[in-house]
Amino acid sequence: MPQRFELLVFDWDGTLMDSAASIVASLQWAADDLGLPVPSEAQARHIIGLGLQEAIAEIMPALPLADYPRLIDRYRFHYLARDHEIALFDGVAEGIPALAAAGFTLAVATGKSRRGLDRALEHSGLRSCFQATRCADESVSKPHPAMLEALMNELGVGSAATVMIGDTTHDLAMARSAGVRSIAVAYGAHEKDALAPFEPLLCAEHFREVAQWLHTNG
């Protein structure tokens, strides 16, 4: 039976890498460093997946634009000090190469910066599995469909043969805007109840569940 999907586009943080807690803590520490109101864990988790500029605008709407660089610098200081300690979710290290070996085309659409994603790809050892990537600092941030559209154009795959896999409503909203089906993972930043209204093909509790579904139904 021919594959239903050709292109698998993965979010990174909270989908492949267990980084949500580090992102939350780094944002909270950065705000505290600058004497700004410290966001709650729930507030910080909600903006995971957005580009940093968009995340700050949403979580700190009163912060002057001129102060964004200082907050971003402090966030990066705290996150980069620990990013080498952040692990992939169980099943990802073997699951991603297996999907590539099965003939799927793999890509990444992430709210990370290009520098941040490159570091993560090198640290994880998964760089060779992905044929294309898009980051928030080289595209319009999620939930705008620009990253997905650019990946589909680059790789020559249409929306009907593409599926987006992510852990946030931003990922699923981007997929919907691009006319792409989605798979949600409920082990990342956003709760299952928030993901369900986007009608993903699957709402997985573990990455191995995602990989198994794709091998069987993809």
Secondary structure, 3 states (H helix, E strand, C coil): CCCCCCEEEECCECCCECCHHHHHHHHHHHHHHCCCCCCCHHHHHHCCCCCHHHHHHHHCCCCCHHHHHHHHHHHHHHHHCCHHHCCECCCHHHHHHHHHHCCCEEEEEECCCHHHHHHHHHHHCCHHHCCEEEEHHHCCCCCCCHHHHHHHHHHCCCHHHEEEEECCHHHHHHHHHCCCEEEEECCCCCCHHHHHHHCCCCEECCHHHHHHHHHHHC
